[in-house]
Amino acid sequence: LKYFLIFLVSGLLVIQLVPYGRQHENPPVTTTVSWDSPNTEALFKAACADCHSHETVWPWYSHIAPVSWMVQQEVEEGRSVYNISMPARHLDESGEAAGTIREGEMPPAIYLPTHPEANLNAEEKKALIAGLTATFSQAGGASAAVDAGQKPGFEAEADED
């Protein structure tokens, strides 16, 4: 048992040298979302933003391998599928995002124990789905953004020169 514990601890220390899972810089946010309501924004930030935006909050355990590897992979995958910080690339995925929430696939079960605020009840899920649909659909009142040559629900960030 003693040698097993030494081996286990040594292994955990060695894997901390692997660089993957430590890339915790959030890319710049180039657009902001014109949410249909503050409630939709709050629900999205609570349940979705860590993996589906460039505003990820990296918890302490995201710095310790092998958990850091899983967290990094989940964030990278989430951003590649749907990322509100990159609207031109992911706008068409908003309907699918609402569908995954409706089907109970999002947020993933593994995320919920460490993020209890993301464990939305049925009413909150319904409000988030309706809010996503309203925010990102042209029928949701985003015609001014479309007329200005922008994607519905998004505004370009002002230069801070």
Secondary structure, DSSP 8 states (H G I E B T S, - for coil): -HHHHHHHHHHHHHHTT--TT---------EEE--S-HHHHHHHHHHTHHHHSS-----GGGGSTTHHHHHHHHHHHHHHH--TTSHHHHGGGHHHHHHHHHTT-SS-TTTGGG-GGG---HHHHHHHHHHHHHHHSGGGT-HHHHHTTS-TTEEE-----
